[in-house]
Each structure stands twice: as C-alpha cells, then as structure tokens.
Amino acid sequence: MNILVTGATGYIGKRLIPLLVNEGHHVICAVRDKLRADKSYLNEEHIEVVEADFLKPETLIIFLKI
C-alpha cells in the first residue's frame, strides 16, 4: 500500500516511517526541504522523498504524478 507521510522530518514521522516500511508499505515522505530528510531514505527502495510545501499550491503538482 502507498502511504503519504507529511512531517517526515519531525519527531513522529522519523519513528513512523521505519515501522511502515517494515510492514511492507511504500512510503512517500513529503518534506519542505529534501536536505533535511534522513539520508538513509535515499537508498531505501520503499521510500520516496518528495519536496512540497502545503502553503504553496504550485509545489503540490508532484502529487498528481503519484
């Protein structure tokens, strides 16, 4: 199952993402700044990091492709 996690760089997101991946889910991490995302996410095949700011509608076009 595809699961979108907003706040992936926050306290809860950092703990939730590994649990979801271990359950076999494909996790899409929405972050405002990719440089702040956990570097281990970049090498994980079940994790996709997308840059989006929910206060800027033009950055949300990425979700139309998912």
C-alpha positions, -999 to +999 in steps of 0.1 A: +000+000+000+012+035-008+012+058+023+019+095+023+036+108+055+036+145+060+060+158+086+085+131+077+114+151+093+096+156+125+096+135+157+067+113+149+075+110+112+110+097+118+097+070+140+067+061+119+084+057+086+106+027+095+076+009+110+056+013+078+084+001+057+089-029+079+052-037+074+059-038+036+043-004+027+057+020+001+061+053+019+060+087+003+076+113+025+065+149+020+091+174+032+096+211+027+134+207+022+149+174+009+182+183+025+166+179+059+153+144+051+170+114+067+199+104+044+191+067+048+158+073+030+176+080-003+189+044-005+157+027+005+136+013-024+103+015-004+107+052+005+102+081-019+110+117-008+091+145-024+096+182-018+063+200-012+050+230+008+013+228+015+012+266+018+024+269-018+000+252-042+025+252-071+046+227-051+018+202-049+018+193-086+041+164-076+011+146-060-008+145-093+020+122-106+018+097-077 
